[in-house]
Amino acid sequence: MPQIYVNPEKLKAFSQELKNFISFIESIGVMTNSQLYLLRESWRDEQYDRFKEQFDKTMKLLQSFSETALKESLFLEKKAKDLEDYMKHKSF
């Protein structure tokens, strides 16, 4: 007989935390990019260009992570709902 080793409430809670984290890194990224753009007015050398290039690469990686994490979050929410539905119909 199959057994469930996952708590649906914990799945939903983690999914929400993941969404909060995604939102946080996206908002901080936008704010930091804006500040970096403004700094360009006073930081005019090759080091700025190198830093900006590295920053842009990192932001692309974070964007990719955010997209993957959001998909996983939605998957976890669906899995939690499926488990809750299953548990309603079985007596544990």
PAZAPA-4460 file (N, C-alpha, C; in steps of 0.05 Angstrom, whole numbers, plus 32768, in hexadecimal, padded with zeros to 4 digits):
% residues 92
    n_x    n_y    n_z   ca_x   ca_y   ca_z    c_x    c_y    c_z   seq   type   mol
   8011   7FE8   8000   8000   8000   8000   8012   8019   8000     1      M     A
   800D   802C   7FED   801D   8044   7FEC   801A   8055   8005     2      P     A
   802F   8063   800C   802E   8075   8023   8037   8091   801A     3      Q     A
   802D   80A4   8028   8034   80C0   8022   8048   80C9   8037     4      I     A
   805F   80D3   802E   8074   80DD   8040   8077   80FB   803D     5      Y     A
   8063   8109   8033   8065   8125   802F   804D   8133   803C     6      V     A
   8053   8148   804A   803E   8158   8056   8035   816E   8042     7      N     A
   801C   816D   8038   8013   8181   8025   8016   819E   802F     8      P     A
   8011   81A2   8048   8013   81BD   8053   8030   81C7   8052     9      E     A
   8043   81B6   8057   805F   81BE   8055   8067   81C3   8038    10      K     A
   805C   81B4   8025   8061   81B9   8009   8056   81D5   8001    11      L     A
   803E   81DB   800A   8032   81F5   8003   8042   820C   8011    12      K     A
   804B   8207   8029   805A   821C   8037   8075   8221   8029    13      A     A
   8082   820B   8021   809C   820E   8013   8097   821C   7FF8    14      F     A
   8082   8215   7FEA   807C   8221   7FD1   8078   823F   7FD4    15      S     A
   806B   8247   7FE9   8067   8264   7FEE   8081   8272   7FF5    16      Q     A
   8092   8264   8005   80AC   8270   800B   80BD   8273   7FF2    17      E     A
   80BB   8260   7FE1   80CA   8261   7FC7   80C0   8279   7FB7    18      L     A
   80A6   827C   7FB6   809B   8294   7FA7   80A4   82AE   7FB4    19      K     A
   80A5   82AF   7FCE   80AE   82C7   7FDC   80CB   82CD   7FD5    20      N     A
   80DB   82B7   7FD5   80F8   82BA   7FCF   80FB   82C5   7FB2    21      F     A
   80EC   82B9   7FA0   80ED   82C2   7F84   80E6   82E0   7F82    22      I     A
   80D1   82E8   7F8F   80C9   8304   7F8F   80DE   8316   7F9A    23      S     A
   80EB   830D   7FB0   8100   831C   7FBD   8117   8320   7FAB    24      F     A
   8122   830B   7F9F   8139   830E   7F8E   8133   831E   7F75    25      I     A
   811B   831C   7F6B   8114   832C   7F53   8112   834A   7F5B    26      E     A
   8106   8350   7F71   8104   836C   7F79   811F   8378   7F80    27      S     A
   8130   8369   7F8E   814B   8373   7F95   815B   8376   7F7B    28      I     A
   8158   8364   7F69   8166   8366   7F4F   815F   837F   7F40    29      G     A
   8145   8385   7F3F   813D   839E   7F31   8148   83B6   7F3F    30      V     A
   8146   83B7   7F59   8150   83CE   7F68   816E   83D1   7F65    31      M     A
   817D   83BB   7F66   819A   83BC   7F64   81A2   83C4   7F48    32      T     A
   8194   83BB   7F34   819A   83C2   7F18   8195   83E0   7F14    33      N     A
   8180   83EB   7F20   817B   8407   7F1E   8191   8418   7F2B    34      S     A
   819A   840F   7F42   81AF   841D   7F50   81C9   841B   7F40    35      Q     A
   81CE   8404   7F35   81E6   8401   7F25   81E6   8413   7F0C    36      L     A
   81CF   8415   7F00   81CC   8427   7EE9   81D2   8444   7EF1    37      Y     A
   81C7   844C   7F08   81CD   8468   7F11   81EA   846C   7F18    38      L     A
   81F7   8457   7F23   8213   8459   7F2A   8225   845D   7F11    39      L     A
   821B   8454   7EFB   822A   8457   7EE2   8232   8474   7EDD    40      R     A
   8222   8487   7EE7   8229   84A3   7EE3   8243   84AB   7EF1    41      E     A
   824A   849E   7F07   8262   84A5   7F15   8278   8490   7F14    42      S     A
   8271   8478   7F0C   8285   8462   7F0A   8289   845C   7EED    43      W     A
   829C   8469   7EE1   82A1   8467   7EC4   82BC   845B   7EBE    44      R     A
   82BF   8441   7EC2   82D7   8434   7EBA   82D2   8418   7EB2    45      D     A
   82E7   840A   7EAB   82E4   83EE   7EA2   82D9   83DB   7EB8    46      E     A
   82E0   83E2   7ED0   82D7   83D1   7EE7   82B8   83D1   7EE8    47      Q     A
   82AC   83E8   7EE4   828F   83EA   7EE3   8284   83D7   7ECE    48      Y     A
   8290   83D9   7EB6   8286   83C9   7EA0   8289   83AB   7EA6    49      D     A
   829F   83A3   7EB2   82A3   8387   7EBA   828E   837F   7ECF    50      R     A
   828B   8390   7EE3   8277   838A   7EF8   825B   8388   7EEC    51      F     A
   8254   839B   7EDB   8239   839B   7ECF   8235   8382   7EBF    52      K     A
   8249   8379   7EB0   8247   8361   7EA0   8242   8349   7EB2    53      E     A
   8251   8347   7EC8   824E   8331   7EDB   8232   8333   7EE9    54      Q     A
   822A   834A   7EEF   8210   834E   7EFC   81FA   8345   7EE9    55      F     A
   81FB   834D   7ED0   81E7   8344   7EBC   81E6   8326   7EB9    56      D     A
   81FE   8319   7EB9   81FF   82FC   7EB7   81F1   82EF   7ECF    57      K     A
   81F7   82FA   7EE6   81EC   82EF   7EFF   81CE   82F3   7EFF    58      T     A
   81C4   830A   7EF6   81A8   830F   7EF5   819A   82FB   7EE2    59      M     A
   81A7   82F5   7ECD   819B   82E1   7EBA   8199   82C6   7EC7    60      K     A
   81AE   82BE   7ED6   81AD   82A5   7EE5   8197   82A5   7EFA    61      L     A
   8194   82BB   7F08   817E   82BD   7F1B   8163   82BC   7F0E    62      L     A
   8160   82C8   7EF7   8147   82C7   7EE8   8140   82AB   7EE0    63      Q     A
   8155   829C   7ED7   8151   8280   7ED0   8149   8270   7EE9    64      S     A
   8156   8275   7EFF   814F   8267   7F18   8132   826E   7F20    65      F     A
   812B   8287   7F1E   810F   8290   7F25   80FA   8282   7F14    66      S     A
   80FF   827F   7EFB   80EC   8271   7EE9   80EA   8254   7EF1    67      E     A
   8100   8247   7EF6   8100   822B   7EFF   80F3   8228   7F1A    68      T     A
   80F9   8239   7F2C   80EE   8238   7F47   80D0   823D   7F47    69      A     A
   80C6   824F   7F36   80AA   8253   7F34   809B   823A   7F29    70      L     A
   80A7   822E   7F15   809B   8215   7F0B   809A   8200   7F21    71      K     A
   80AF   81FD   7F30   80B0   81EA   7F46   809B   81F1   7F5B    72      E     A
   8099   820A   7F61   8085   8213   7F75   8069   820C   7F6D    73      S     A
   8063   8210   7F53   8048   8209   7F49   8044   81EB   7F4A    74      L     A
   8059   81DC   7F43   8058   81BF   7F45   8052   81B6   7F62    75      F     A
   8060   81C1   7F75   805D   81BA   7F91   8040   81C0   7F9A    76      L     A
   8036   81D7   7F92   801A   81DE   7F99   8006   81C9   7F8E    77      E     A
   800A   81C2   7F75   7FF8   81AE   7F69   7FFB   8193   7F77    78      K     A
   8014   818B   7F7D   8019   8172   7F8B   800C   8173   7FA7    79      K     A
   800E   8189   7FB5   8001   818B   7FCF   7FE3   8188   7FCD    80      A     A
   7FD7   8195   7FB9   7FBA   8193   7FB5   7FB2   8176   7FAF    81      K     A
   7FC1   8169   7F9D   7FBC   814D   7F96   7FBE   813C   7FAF    82      D     A
   7FD2   8140   7FBF   7FD5   8130   7FD8   7FBE   8135   7FEB    83      L     A
   7FB6   814E   7FEE   7F9F   8154   7FFF   7F86   8146   7FF6    84      E     A
   7F81   8147   7FDB   7F6A   813A   7FD0   7F6B   811C   7FD5    85      D     A
   7F83   8110   7FD1   7F87   80F4   7FD6   7F81   80ED   7FF3    86      Y     A
   7F8C   80FD   8005   7F89   80F8   8022   7F6C   80FA   802B    87      M     A
   7F5D   810B   801E   7F40   810D   8025   7F31   80F4   801F    88      K     A
   7F3A   80E5   800B   7F2C   80CD   8003   7F37   80B4   8010    89      H     A
   7F4D   80B6   801E   7F58   809F   802C   7F58   80A4   804A    90      K     A
   7F56   8090   8059   7F56   8093   8076   7F72   808D   8080    91      S     A
   7F7E   80A0   808E   7F9A   809C   8098   7F99   809A   80B6    92      F     A
***
